[in-house]
Amino acid sequence: MAMMPRMELRQGQSLVMTPQLLQAIKLLQLSHLELQNFVDGELERNPLLERDEGSDLPVRADGADGLHDADPESYARAESLNTQEGIEGRLGTGLDNVFQSEQPSAARSDAGGVDSLPIIGGAYGSRGGSFEDGPDGFESGLTTEISLHDHLSAQLDLAITDPADRIIGRHLVDAVDDSGYLGEPIADIAERLGVAPLRVEAVLGIVQGFDPSGVAARDVAECLSIQLRDRNRFDPAMQALVANLHLVAKRDFAALKRVCGVDDEDIADMVGEIRRLDPKPGRAFGGSAAETVVPDVFIRAAPDGSWLIDLNPDTLPRLLVNQTYHARVSKAARNDEDKAFIAECLQTANWLTRSLEQRARTILKVASEIVRQQDGFFAHGVEHLRPLNLKTVADAIGMHESTVSRVTSNKYLTCSRGVFEMKYFFSAAIAATGYGEAHSAEAVRFRIKHMIDEESPSDVLSDDAIVTKLKAGGIDIARRTVAKYRESLRIPSSMERRREKVAMAGR
């Protein structure tokens, strides 16, 4: 067969990942805070985008029957309210009567074009404050929280006067982490500064006397020792206890009594005092402020026994495309480059608003299916949580598993039982004895914790005993699985629990 070049026409299908499609996929997996930052960036880059501050258009799913969105014409009405005619209609007067002090000069008004458009309001309006407003102006809105580094530095300036030792102290303070521990070996600091390790040790002793007590320690034992010395409680028995913290963790009180040379009452008091100390003295300072979880979905019980599922409007950025402004600047465009920029801004703005609406609808669909699948949990509690995987939800709503995975990442819903991450409702299945329905791993973990909480000092349950009780309740589970779930709940072994309960009962 002769080989020769030729032309053929073929028809086929292929998936093309356009930038717009990539953006829509990215928006799905963003959390509330990440989405806000992304939208803020788009508002700065795109002059045709603006926030819809006035409308509150919730998206709701009544039960799991269907989605009900606000009337699409509401967006057009809301957009018209931001025009000059809409603003004048709301205020009942002309803009020249309201913003007389901000009227453009005659020279600017006569210039025409884009530059002649008046800027109404804005983030830095005349009533918004300035840097020269005095004590009640801009500075009064600023608040600062002292960090651990600043707190230690202030004490260092008062405690050490020698310049060389103060430099060593600065390096030690810089090496203290947010928990209050020294995060760098003394030898490394001494080598970097070119001084003897003993001198660094001496300065470290001064820093360890700073507030809070226990700061700049190199390990937990040293941190507790510093706090006990400050309380004048670091006697030989307590020294032996701090040196054997592994026995405290194991709750081996018999071995602790032998090591410390004390009786049952004394060892109980000593362990109680150790537990009242702060193993992380730096956590009261610095670090980033704890962020409160903002739920993306609200779940409420309806009077008829179904569930009302609403998206949280605070997590939904409301954006409008200012078509009026687009028409005005399009007419003023002087060259092809300006026209291309304006057209690109309009396309990007329209795509972003559609992507945000699609994101909201997708979250609502996934949340509605989760509520339908886990109806027993919302009605009766964790024990009725069913095993669920991504494929089940994806098949029910006609989406791909990867889409469901992106939607449930960093998304939270709130109900009468608390705030839960959406991924919480996806758990593995534990087989049932006989031909019963499988159990959720999370529900089994809850049962194990409930059993251990209810046990008495005279009848502490071993892992084998827990397995027997679970099988009697219709759950087919292995001993190693019980041990894994118990360890994930940070519950000690039966021997350690028995020691602790006996010691507490004797006390």
C-alpha positions in Angstrom: 0.0 0.0 0.0 1.5 3.3 -1.1 1.9 6.0 1.6 0.9 9.5 0.5 -0.3 12.7 2.2 -4.0 13.3 2.0 -6.7 15.5 3.7 -9.6 14.0 5.6 -12.6 15.6 7.3 -13.6 14.0 10.6 -16.3 14.9 13.1 -15.8 14.3 16.9 -16.5 15.7 20.3 -14.0 16.9 22.9 -14.0 18.7 26.2 -12.4 22.1 25.9 -11.5 23.7 29.3 -12.1 27.4 28.5 -10.9 30.0 31.0 -14.6 30.7 31.9 -15.2 27.0 32.6 -12.1 26.8 34.8 -13.3 29.8 36.7 -16.7 28.2 37.3 -15.0 25.0 38.6 -12.8 27.1 40.8 -15.7 29.0 42.3 -17.4 25.7 43.4 -14.7 24.7 45.8 -14.0 28.2 47.3 -15.1 28.7 50.9 -17.1 31.7 52.0 -14.1 33.8 52.8 -12.1 32.8 49.7 -15.1 33.7 47.6 -15.4 37.1 49.2 -11.7 37.8 48.5 -12.1 36.7 44.9 -15.2 38.8 44.3 -13.4 41.8 45.9 -10.6 41.4 43.4 -13.0 41.2 40.5 -14.8 44.4 41.6 -11.4 46.2 41.6 -10.5 45.0 38.2 -13.8 45.3 36.4 -15.5 48.7 36.3 -18.8 47.3 35.0 -19.3 45.2 38.2 -20.9 46.6 41.3 -22.4 45.2 44.5 -26.1 44.8 44.9 -26.4 46.2 48.4 -30.1 46.8 48.4 -31.8 43.5 47.3 -32.1 40.4 49.4 -33.0 37.6 47.1 -32.8 34.3 49.0 -32.5 31.0 47.1 -34.6 28.3 48.8 -35.4 24.6 48.3 -38.7 23.6 49.9 -38.0 20.1 51.1 -36.3 18.3 48.2 -39.0 18.8 45.6 -37.5 21.7 43.6 -35.6 24.9 43.6 -37.3 28.3 43.8 -35.2 31.3 42.8 -36.1 34.9 42.9 -37.8 36.4 39.8 -35.1 37.1 37.1 -36.8 40.5 36.5 -35.8 41.5 40.1 -32.2 41.7 38.9 -33.2 44.1 36.2 -35.2 46.2 38.6 -32.4 46.2 41.1 -30.0 47.3 38.4 -32.2 50.1 37.4 -32.3 51.5 40.9 -28.6 52.2 40.7 -29.0 54.6 37.7 -29.4 58.3 38.2 -33.1 58.1 37.6 -33.5 55.3 40.2 -31.5 57.2 42.8 -33.4 60.4 42.3 -36.7 58.4 42.5 -35.7 56.9 45.9 -34.5 60.3 47.3 -37.5 62.3 46.0 -35.2 65.0 44.6 -32.5 65.7 42.1 -28.9 64.7 42.6 -27.9 68.4 42.3 -29.8 69.1 45.5 -28.2 66.3 47.5 -24.6 66.5 46.4 -24.2 70.2 45.9 -20.7 70.2 47.4 -19.6 67.5 45.0 -20.7 69.0 41.7 -17.9 68.9 39.1 -16.3 72.1 38.1 -17.4 73.9 34.9 -14.2 73.1 33.2 -14.7 69.4 33.8 -18.4 69.5 32.9 -17.5 71.0 29.5 -14.8 68.5 28.8 -17.3 65.8 27.8 -16.5 62.1 27.4 -15.8 59.6 30.1 -13.9 62.0 32.3 -16.9 64.2 32.6 -19.0 61.6 34.4 -19.6 62.6 38.0 -18.5 60.2 40.8 -21.4 59.9 43.2 -20.7 58.6 46.7 -17.8 56.2 47.0 -15.7 54.6 49.8 -14.0 57.9 50.6 -16.8 60.3 50.4 -16.9 63.6 52.3 -18.8 62.1 55.2 -16.6 59.0 55.4 -13.8 60.3 57.6 -10.2 61.1 56.8 -6.8 61.0 58.4 -7.3 64.5 59.8 -10.6 64.0 61.6 -9.0 64.2 65.1 -9.3 61.6 67.9 -12.8 60.6 66.8 -11.9 60.1 63.2 -10.0 57.4 61.3 -7.7 56.3 64.2 -10.6 55.7 66.6 -11.7 52.8 64.4 -8.4 51.0 64.7 -7.9 48.3 67.3 -4.7 46.4 68.0 -4.1 43.2 70.1 -0.7 42.8 71.6 1.2 39.8 70.4 3.4 37.4 72.4 6.5 38.7 70.7 5.7 42.4 71.6 4.8 41.4 75.1 8.2 39.6 75.6 10.1 42.4 73.8 8.7 45.0 76.2 9.8 43.0 79.2 13.2 42.3 77.6 14.0 46.0 77.3 13.4 46.4 81.1 15.1 43.3 82.3 18.4 43.4 80.4 20.6 46.4 80.0 23.8 44.9 78.6 23.7 45.4 74.8 25.2 42.0 73.9 22.8 40.1 76.2 19.9 42.2 74.8 20.8 41.0 71.3 20.8 37.4 72.5 17.5 38.0 74.2 16.1 39.4 70.9 17.0 36.3 69.1 15.5 34.1 71.8 12.3 36.1 71.7 12.2 35.7 67.9 12.5 32.0 68.3 9.5 31.6 70.6 6.5 30.2 68.7 2.8 31.1 69.2 2.4 28.4 71.9 5.2 29.9 74.0 7.9 27.4 73.3 11.5 28.0 72.2 11.5 26.6 68.6 15.3 26.7 68.0 18.1 24.8 69.8 20.4 26.8 72.0 23.4 25.6 70.2 22.1 26.9 66.8 21.4 30.3 68.3 24.9 30.4 70.0 26.6 29.4 66.7 24.7 32.0 64.7 25.6 34.8 67.1 29.2 33.6 67.7 28.8 33.4 71.5 29.2 30.6 74.1 26.1 28.4 74.6 26.4 29.0 78.4 25.8 32.7 77.8 22.7 32.0 75.8 21.6 29.7 78.5 22.0 32.5 81.1 19.9 34.9 79.0 17.3 32.2 78.4 17.0 31.8 82.2 16.1 35.5 82.4 13.6 35.3 79.5 11.9 32.2 81.1 11.1 34.5 84.1 9.0 36.7 82.0 5.2 36.7 81.9 3.4 34.5 81.1 4.8 31.9 83.4 6.3 28.9 81.5 7.2 30.9 78.4 10.4 30.1 76.3 10.5 26.5 77.6 12.1 23.8 75.4 9.6 21.1 76.2 6.4 20.4 78.2 8.3 19.2 81.3 10.4 22.4 81.5 7.3 24.6 80.9 5.5 22.9 83.8 8.6 23.1 86.0 8.8 26.9 85.5 5.2 27.3 86.5 5.6 25.1 89.6 8.6 27.1 90.7 6.7 30.3 90.4 4.1 28.8 92.7 6.7 27.4 95.1 5.5 23.9 94.5 8.5 22.3 92.8 9.4 20.0 95.7 11.3 16.7 95.2 8.1 14.7 94.8 6.8 17.1 92.2 10.1 17.0 90.4 9.8 13.2 90.1 6.3 13.5 88.8 7.3 16.0 86.1 10.2 13.8 85.1 7.7 10.9 84.5 4.9 12.6 82.6 4.6 9.5 80.4 3.2 7.7 83.5 0.7 10.5 84.0 -0.4 10.1 80.4 -0.8 6.4 80.9 -2.6 7.0 84.2 -0.3 4.5 85.9 -0.9 5.9 89.4 0.6 2.9 91.1 4.0 3.5 89.4 3.7 7.2 90.1 3.3 6.5 93.8 6.4 4.4 93.9 8.5 7.0 91.9 7.3 10.0 94.0 7.1 8.2 97.4 3.6 9.5 98.2 0.2 7.9 99.0 -3.0 7.8 97.0 -4.3 11.1 98.3 -1.1 13.0 97.6 -0.6 11.6 94.1 -4.2 12.6 93.2 -3.6 16.1 94.4 -0.3 16.4 92.5 -1.8 15.1 89.3 -4.7 17.5 89.7 -2.3 20.4 90.2 -0.4 19.4 87.0 -3.6 19.4 85.1 -4.4 22.9 86.2 -1.2 24.3 84.7 -1.1 25.8 81.2 0.9 23.6 78.8 0.7 26.4 76.1 1.3 29.7 77.9 1.5 31.7 74.7 -2.0 30.9 73.4 -3.4 33.9 75.3 -1.4 36.2 73.1 -0.7 36.9 69.4 -1.6 34.4 66.7 -4.5 35.0 64.3 -8.0 35.6 65.7 -10.2 32.6 65.6 -12.6 32.8 62.7 -16.3 31.9 63.4 -17.7 29.4 61.0 -20.4 31.0 58.8 -22.8 28.3 57.6 -23.6 28.3 53.9 -27.0 26.6 54.3 -29.8 26.8 56.8 -31.9 23.7 57.6 -35.2 24.3 59.4 -38.1 22.0 60.2 -41.3 22.9 58.4 -44.7 22.6 60.1 -45.7 19.7 57.9 -42.7 17.6 58.9 -40.5 18.4 55.8 -37.4 20.5 55.8 -36.8 24.0 54.6 -33.4 24.5 53.0 -32.2 28.1 52.5 -28.9 29.5 51.4 -27.3 32.0 53.7 -27.6 35.4 51.9 -24.5 36.6 53.8 -22.3 34.1 52.0 -23.7 34.9 48.5 -22.1 37.9 46.8 -24.7 39.9 45.0 -23.2 41.5 41.9 -24.8 43.6 39.2 -23.6 44.4 35.7 -24.1 48.1 35.1 -25.5 48.1 31.6 -26.1 51.9 31.7 -22.5 52.7 32.5 -21.4 50.2 29.8 -23.5 52.0 27.2 -22.1 55.4 28.1 -18.5 54.3 28.1 -18.9 52.4 24.9 -20.0 55.5 23.1 -17.0 57.4 24.5 -14.5 54.7 23.4 -12.1 56.3 20.9 -10.0 53.4 19.6 -10.3 49.6 19.0 -8.2 48.9 22.1 -10.7 50.7 24.4 -13.6 49.0 22.7 -12.0 45.6 23.2 -11.3 46.3 26.8 -14.9 47.3 27.4 -16.2 44.3 25.6 -14.0 42.0 27.6 -15.1 43.6 30.9 -18.8 43.0 29.9 -18.2 39.4 29.0 -16.3 38.7 32.2 -18.9 40.4 34.3 -21.8 38.5 32.7 -20.0 35.2 33.1 -19.1 35.9 36.7 -22.7 36.7 37.7 -23.9 33.5 35.9 -21.2 31.4 37.6 -22.2 32.7 41.0 -25.8 31.9 40.4 -24.9 28.5 39.2 -22.7 27.9 42.2 -25.6 28.8 44.5 -27.9 26.5 42.7 -25.4 23.6 42.8 -24.8 24.0 46.6 -28.6 24.1 47.1 -29.1 20.9 45.1 -26.3 19.0 47.0 -27.6 20.2 50.4 -31.2 19.2 49.5 -30.1 15.7 48.5 -28.0 15.4 51.7 -31.0 16.3 53.8 -33.2 13.8 51.9 -30.6 11.0 52.4 -29.9 11.9 56.0 -33.5 12.7 57.1 -33.1 10.4 60.2 -30.1 12.4 61.4 -31.9 15.7 61.3 -35.0 14.2 63.0 -33.5 11.9 65.6 -29.7 12.5 65.9 -26.3 10.9 65.2 -27.4 7.4 65.9 -29.6 7.5 62.8 -26.9 8.7 60.4 -26.8 6.6 57.3 -23.7 5.5 55.3 -23.4 7.8 52.3 -20.9 8.4 49.5 -20.4 11.0 46.8 -21.6 8.7 44.0 -25.0 8.3 45.6 -25.5 12.0 45.8 -24.0 12.6 42.3 -26.3 10.0 40.7 -29.4 11.4 42.4 -28.9 15.0 41.2 -27.3 14.2 37.9 -23.8 15.5 38.5 -20.3 14.1 38.5 -18.7 12.9 41.8 -15.9 15.5 41.4 -18.5 18.3 41.3 -20.1 17.0 44.5 -16.7 16.8 46.2 -15.9 20.4 45.3 -19.3 21.6 46.5 -19.0 19.9 49.9 -15.4 21.1 50.5 -15.2 24.0 53.1 -19.0 24.3 53.1 -21.1 24.2 56.3 -24.8 23.8 57.1 -26.5 24.6 60.3 -29.6 22.9 61.9 -31.1 22.5 65.3 -28.3 20.0 66.2 -25.5 22.5 65.4 -23.1 23.4 62.6 -21.7 20.6 60.5 -19.3 20.5 57.5 -21.1 19.0 54.5 -18.5 16.2 54.3 -19.5 15.1 57.8 -22.6 13.4 56.3 -20.4 11.2 54.0 -19.1 8.2 56.0 -18.2 4.5 55.3 -20.6 1.7 55.9 -20.3 -0.8 58.7 -22.0 -4.1 57.8 -25.0 -5.3 59.9 -25.4 -8.8 61.4 -27.7 -10.9 59.4 -29.5 -9.1 56.6 -30.0 -5.8 58.3 -29.2 -2.3 56.9 -25.6 -1.2 57.0 -24.6 1.4 59.7 -22.7 4.6 59.3 -19.2 4.6 60.7 -19.9 8.0 62.4 -23.0 6.5 64.1 -21.0 3.5 65.3 -18.3 5.8 66.7 -21.0 7.7 68.6 -22.3 4.5 70.1 -18.8 3.5 71.2 -18.3 6.9 72.9 -21.7 6.6 74.6 -20.9 3.1 76.0 -17.6 4.3 77.4 -19.2 7.4 79.0 -21.8 5.2 80.7 -19.4 2.6 82.1 -18.8 2.3 85.9 -15.4 1.9 87.7 -16.3 -1.7 88.5 -17.3 -2.5 84.9 -14.9 -0.9 82.5 -15.5 -2.1 79.0 -12.6 -3.7 77.0 -12.5 -3.5 73.3 -13.7 -7.1 73.1 -16.7 -6.3 75.4 -17.6 -3.4 73.1 -17.5 -5.6 70.1 -19.8 -8.1 71.8 -22.3 -5.3 72.7 -22.2 -3.9 69.2 -22.9 -7.3 67.6 -25.8 -7.8 70.0 -27.1 -4.5 68.7 -26.9 -5.7 65.1 -23.4 -4.2 64.1 -20.8 -6.5 62.7 -17.5 -4.9 63.6 -13.9 -6.2 64.2 -12.0 -5.5 67.4 -9.2 -3.6 65.6 -11.9 -1.3 64.1 -13.2 -0.5 67.6 -9.7 0.2 68.8 -9.2 2.6 65.8 -12.4 4.4 66.5 -11.6 4.7 70.2 -8.2 6.1 69.5 -9.7 8.6 67.0 -12.0 9.8 69.8 -8.9 10.2 72.1 -10.2 7.7 74.5 -7.6 5.7 76.5 -7.5 1.9 76.8 -9.7 0.0 79.3 -6.7 -0.5 81.6 -5.9 3.3 81.7 -9.6 4.2 82.2 -9.9 1.7 85.0 -6.9 3.2 86.8 -8.2 6.7 86.4 -11.8 5.8 87.6 -10.5 3.9 90.6 -8.2 6.8 91.6 -11.1 9.3 91.2 -13.4 7.0 93.2 -10.8 6.7 96.0 -10.3 10.4 96.1 
